[in-house]
Amino acid sequence: MFDLPVETSKQKRDYRIFRKSLIENGFSMLQYSVYYRIVPNRSAGKKFESILERRLPAAGEVRLLYISEKQFEDMKLLVGQRSKQEKVVGIQKLVVI
């Protein structure tokens, strides 16, 4: 989850670089400024934590939250509907499209 300032051209550039690094590393947007990536275990998650730390912008807030697959699966959507990707992936560990 992140909240980055985009007032100056440098801040906008930092935002784009950070967001692009999320996408390049397999993160998907859950909602605006909230990205997620499923990993098999916490040590695999630590790998991505260090990758993201190298791309952290100077200003703003970036928060990393580890949750289990079960907790993610139990998430309630109160308004709107699940994205196409969420419907396809569901609780499956491997999806072939």
Phi and psi in degrees as a GROMACS rama.xvg file:
@    title "Ramachandran Plot"
@    xaxis  label "Phi"
@    yaxis  label "Psi"
@TYPE xy
-147.316  153.573  PHE-2
-137.604  101.591  ASP-3
-114.737  139.255  LEU-4
-70.7172  144.906  PRO-5
-135.222  46.3523  VAL-6
-89.7982  -41.0288  GLU-7
-100.107  165.702  THR-8
-66.0643  -33.5303  SER-9
-66.3774  -42.1272  LYS-10
-63.8988  -39.4974  GLN-11
-64.2217  -40.8962  LYS-12
-63.8962  -45.6735  ARG-13
-59.2461  -41.0136  ASP-14
-59.8775  -49.2747  TYR-15
-61.7477  -42.0825  ARG-16
-63.6785  -44.0047  ILE-17
-64.9635  -47.0001  PHE-18
-62.5303  -41.9752  ARG-19
-62.8427  -37.811  LYS-20
-66.5976  -33.781  SER-21
-61.5124  -49.0212  LEU-22
-65.3103  -42.9137  ILE-23
-62.0557  -26.7518  GLU-24
-98.1999  18.7215  ASN-25
85.1703  13.7262  GLY-26
-81.7688  146.682  PHE-27
-118.837  146.581  SER-28
-78.8717  124.272  MET-29
-87.3979  -45.4592  LEU-30
-157.634  174.263  GLN-31
-50.7458  124.867  TYR-32
66.7012  14.2228  SER-33
-127.02  113.61  VAL-34
-118.987  152.677  TYR-35
-138.963  159.229  TYR-36
-147.56  130.668  ARG-37
-87.0617  129.793  ILE-38
-128.654  153.824  VAL-39
-70.8719  -26.4615  PRO-40
-159.496  173.239  ASN-41
-65.4062  -35.058  ARG-42
-65.9802  -35.2138  SER-43
-66.226  -36.009  ALA-44
-64.6992  -35.614  GLY-45
-62.4804  -33.1521  LYS-46
-59.3223  -46.8355  LYS-47
-71.7963  -29.542  PHE-48
-60.5448  -45.5294  GLU-49
-68.2839  -34.8248  SER-50
-62.9106  -45.1298  ILE-51
-67.5774  -35.7579  LEU-52
-59.5722  -31.9546  GLU-53
-71.182  -19.9997  ARG-54
-105.913  7.63421  ARG-55
-62.7014  132.701  LEU-56
-74.1216  162.062  PRO-57
-69.7823  -32.6479  ALA-58
-119.606  161.346  ALA-59
99.3089  -170.514  GLY-60
-128.099  133.426  GLU-61
-129.061  125.737  VAL-62
-122.076  137.921  ARG-63
-115.89  130.059  LEU-64
-130.146  124.93  LEU-65
-95.428  127.221  TYR-66
-134.533  155.687  ILE-67
-78.2992  163.915  SER-68
-60.0842  -38.3617  GLU-69
-63.7366  -43.602  LYS-70
-63.4816  -41.2457  GLN-71
-63.7772  -43.1167  PHE-72
-62.2387  -34.9328  GLU-73
-81.9141  1.18098  ASP-74
-60.5437  135.995  MET-75
-99.4131  134.192  LYS-76
-103.814  113.074  LEU-77
-89.6505  -30.3482  LEU-78
-134.108  139.388  VAL-79
89.8782  -158.224  GLY-80
-143.106  161.264  GLN-81
-64.183  146.368  ARG-82
-68.4717  162.764  SER-83
-57.9719  -41.3845  LYS-84
-62.8843  -42.6354  GLN-85
-61.9384  -38.5995  GLU-86
-67.0278  -40.7158  LYS-87
-69.4035  -46.3195  VAL-88
-71.7182  -48.6363  VAL-89
51.9042  -126.995  GLY-90
-104.976  9.32826  ILE-91
-74.9913  137.441  GLN-92
-80.9531  -28.0445  LYS-93
-131.067  127.944  LEU-94
-125.47  126.215  VAL-95
-112.203  121.913  VAL-96
